[in-house]
Each structure stands twice: as C-alpha cells, then as structure tokens.
C-alpha cells in the first residue's frame, strides 16, 4: 500500500519545466477577463510589473494562483505543470526585454559609489534610503528610462511624488519628500532621512515644489562612458523576483 501511494505521488512531484506557452493559453481563457488579455489589468490588478504584491517569489505566486485570495478565486483544478506554466507566463508579463548595452556593469558599480549615489539610494543592501531603492530597478525600468532619470530626474517623477517646503511658525523651514498627508497634518522626510510631522494650521507656509526633486541632474556633469557604465550597472540590478 505504501509503495502504491508513493508511485501515485511521483508524477506530481516530478513536474516538467514550466511552459509559459501553455500558461499563456490558460491565462487567456481563465484569467484575462479580470487581468486583461496582456495582463494590463481591468477588474483585477495589472500584472505588468516585476514584483507582485501577493507573490514575493515563484513558489508564492503558484500558491496564490492555486488557492486564490481576496476577490480572486483559486485555480485548484490546474495540474502542477499547468500551474507552473501560468506562473511563468505571469512572470513574463512584467519582465523587461533584454537589451545589449555599451557600458560595463562592474565599472558602473564603481561609478555609482564614486558619484555618491549610495547617499540617497539603497542597492543590494548598501546605501541610504532617502531616494527609491534600486536593488531591482533593472527589472522594472529599461535603459532609456534610466538614462532620462539620471540626466533629467524631474522628467520621470511618479504621479504621487511631491517635494514640499514647510515653514513652521517658529524654527527653520523643512524641505522634504511627502510621506503621508491628511486634511490636518503632513509628514515629510528630509534629505538626511529624518521624519517631520506638522499640523497644517500651525504652518506659516506649505508649498509643493512642482517639477522639483532632491536628485540633482547629471546632464553635462558626467562623461558619456561613465554614464554608459552606470546605466549598465543599474540595468543589471534585477533583485530577487
């Protein structure tokens, strides 16, 4: 009896390599109604992103697809091979296309340090967190976006980003990135990483610095070869998906 049970379990445990083409067909027939034909979202969230809220890794993604969660029903009817295929296809929706870049990522890592980028950005566990973490930026952004952001950072600000100048009734003004805000208070983080909370009624002035960012522009300040190396380094930062 034990031998029979072990024999039955073997095909489930020894699944094939994930086949994203099989996963694509299943996704289009069973998932696209909510997530869109190419994963762009609809009634369900967009899947065109490198990191998914409920799937820190591939095992978690397969589990979430199988068991469901929130408004999403589980797909327990899928064979493990099919489940792996759907997960592989979902991962491909957020993958950046491969690019051949002129720079060298090893030299780019040295440029990243020499130019002081770790003072504001965490990359691979090193640096400070005033600016966005860059550990997986290469999985989310292509080289054109990276180049544009380095040369003209104000041109690629996210829609909800606000750089704010707050002037209290007493004490020095504070300029920082908005972290949170409600009708009565606002919280900022300054370039030194300190947090400040203000009651709006007690401020003499509260100004949103539209189109401004604490990140300096490197246009005309970095040689072309260094820029290429820096972009190659950032593009290679894929994190753990």
C-alpha positions in Angstrom: 0.0 0.0 0.0 2.8 2.4 0.8 4.5 1.6 -2.5 1.3 2.3 -4.4 0.9 5.7 -2.7 4.5 6.6 -3.4 4.1 5.6 -7.1 1.0 7.8 -7.5 2.8 10.8 -5.9 5.8 10.7 -8.2 4.2 12.4 -11.3 3.0 15.2 -9.1 6.4 15.8 -7.5 8.4 15.4 -10.7 6.8 18.1 -12.8 8.2 19.3 -16.1 10.0 22.7 -16.6 7.4 25.5 -16.6 6.0 26.0 -20.1 4.9 29.7 -20.5 3.2 29.0 -23.8 0.8 26.6 -22.0 0.4 29.1 -19.3 -0.4 31.8 -21.8 -3.3 29.7 -23.3 -4.7 29.1 -19.8 -4.3 32.7 -18.8 -6.1 34.0 -21.8 -9.0 31.6 -21.3 -9.3 31.8 -17.5 -7.6 35.0 -16.2 -7.8 37.6 -18.9 -11.4 38.5 -18.1 -10.2 40.2 -14.9 -6.5 40.9 -15.6 -6.7 41.9 -19.3 -5.5 39.9 -22.3 -1.9 41.0 -21.8 -2.0 41.4 -18.0 -2.6 45.2 -18.1 -5.4 45.0 -15.6 -9.2 45.6 -15.5 -11.4 44.3 -12.8 -8.2 42.7 -11.4 -4.9 44.4 -10.9 -2.2 44.9 -13.5 0.4 42.1 -13.7 2.8 44.1 -15.9 5.2 44.7 -13.1 8.4 42.9 -11.8 7.1 42.5 -8.3 3.6 41.4 -7.4 2.0 42.2 -4.1 1.0 38.7 -3.2 3.9 36.8 -4.7 7.4 37.5 -3.4 8.8 34.6 -5.3 7.7 31.9 -7.8 6.5 29.5 -5.1 4.3 32.1 -3.5 2.9 33.0 -7.0 2.0 29.4 -7.7 0.4 29.1 -4.3 -1.6 32.3 -4.8 -2.9 31.2 -8.2 -3.9 27.9 -6.8 -5.5 29.0 -3.6 -6.7 32.5 -4.6 -7.2 35.4 -2.2 -9.3 38.4 -1.8 -11.7 38.7 -4.8 -9.6 36.2 -6.8 -10.8 32.6 -6.9 -8.4 29.8 -6.6 -7.4 27.6 -9.6 -7.2 24.3 -7.7 -8.3 22.4 -10.8 -5.0 23.1 -12.5 -2.3 20.3 -12.7 1.0 21.4 -11.1 2.6 21.6 -14.6 -0.2 23.9 -15.8 0.1 26.0 -12.6 3.8 26.4 -13.2 3.1 27.4 -16.8 0.6 30.1 -15.7 3.1 31.4 -13.1 5.9 31.5 -15.7 3.7 33.4 -18.1 2.6 35.9 -15.4 6.2 36.5 -14.6 7.0 37.2 -18.3 4.4 39.9 -18.4 6.5 42.1 -16.0 9.9 41.2 -17.5 12.0 43.8 -19.1 13.1 42.9 -22.7 16.8 42.0 -22.9 19.0 44.9 -24.1 22.6 45.0 -25.3 24.2 47.9 -23.6 27.5 49.6 -24.3 28.6 50.1 -20.7 30.3 47.8 -18.2 28.3 47.0 -15.1 31.4 46.3 -13.0 32.8 49.8 -13.8 29.3 51.1 -13.4 29.2 49.9 -9.8 32.3 51.9 -9.1 30.7 55.0 -10.8 27.6 54.5 -8.6 29.8 54.7 -5.5 32.1 57.5 -6.7 29.2 59.7 -7.7 27.7 59.5 -4.2 24.6 57.6 -5.2 24.6 55.4 -2.1 24.0 58.6 0.0 20.4 58.5 -1.2 19.7 55.1 -2.7 19.9 51.5 -1.4 21.3 49.0 -3.9 21.9 45.4 -3.0 21.7 46.1 0.7 24.1 49.1 0.7 23.4 52.8 0.9 20.7 55.1 2.5 17.0 55.1 1.7 16.0 58.8 1.1 15.6 58.1 -2.6 13.9 55.0 -4.2 15.6 51.6 -3.6 17.4 50.4 -6.7 18.0 46.8 -5.9 15.6 45.6 -8.6 15.4 48.7 -10.8 16.7 46.8 -13.8 13.7 44.5 -13.6 11.3 47.5 -13.7 12.9 50.1 -16.0 14.7 50.0 -19.3 17.9 51.8 -20.2 16.2 54.7 -21.9 14.2 55.4 -18.7 17.4 55.1 -16.5 19.3 57.5 -18.8 16.5 60.0 -18.8 16.2 59.9 -15.0 19.9 60.4 -14.4 20.1 63.3 -16.8 16.7 64.9 -16.2 15.3 63.5 -12.9 12.4 65.8 -12.8 11.0 64.4 -16.1 10.3 61.0 -14.7 8.7 61.6 -11.3 5.9 59.3 -10.3 2.4 60.8 -10.3 2.0 60.9 -6.5 5.5 62.3 -5.8 5.6 65.7 -4.0 8.7 67.6 -2.9 7.4 70.1 -0.3 8.7 73.1 1.6 7.1 73.6 5.0 7.7 76.8 7.0 6.6 76.5 10.7 5.6 79.5 12.8 8.9 79.0 14.7 12.0 77.3 13.7 13.7 76.6 10.3 11.9 75.6 7.1 11.9 72.0 6.2 12.2 70.8 2.6 11.5 67.1 2.0 9.5 64.4 0.2 5.9 63.9 1.3 5.5 60.6 3.1 1.9 61.0 4.2 -0.8 63.6 4.4 -4.4 64.1 5.6 -6.7 67.1 6.0 -4.9 68.3 9.1 -1.3 67.1 9.1 1.6 66.3 6.7 4.6 64.2 7.2 7.9 64.8 5.3 11.2 63.0 5.1 14.2 65.3 4.6 17.4 64.6 2.7 19.1 63.4 5.9 16.4 60.7 6.3 14.7 62.5 9.3 11.0 62.5 9.5 9.0 65.6 10.3 5.3 65.9 11.2 3.4 69.2 11.0 -0.1 70.3 11.8 -1.1 72.4 8.7 -2.9 75.0 10.8 0.4 75.8 12.6 2.5 76.3 9.4 3.1 79.8 8.0 3.6 78.3 4.6 3.3 75.0 2.8 4.4 74.9 -0.8 4.5 72.0 -3.2 7.6 72.4 -5.3 6.1 71.3 -8.6 8.6 69.7 -11.0 11.4 69.7 -8.5 13.2 66.8 -6.9 16.1 66.5 -4.5 18.0 64.4 -7.0 20.5 66.5 -8.9 20.6 66.5 -12.7 23.8 64.9 -14.1 23.3 66.4 -17.6 26.7 67.8 -18.6 28.3 66.6 -15.4 29.1 63.0 -16.2 31.3 61.7 -19.1 29.4 59.6 -21.7 31.5 56.5 -20.9 30.8 56.8 -17.2 27.1 57.3 -17.9 27.0 54.2 -20.1 28.7 52.1 -17.3 26.3 53.5 -14.7 23.3 52.6 -16.8 24.7 49.1 -17.4 25.1 48.6 -13.7 21.6 49.8 -12.9 20.0 47.7 -15.7 21.8 44.6 -14.2 20.1 45.1 -10.8 17.2 42.6 -11.1 16.7 41.9 -7.4 15.0 38.7 -6.3 11.8 38.2 -8.1 
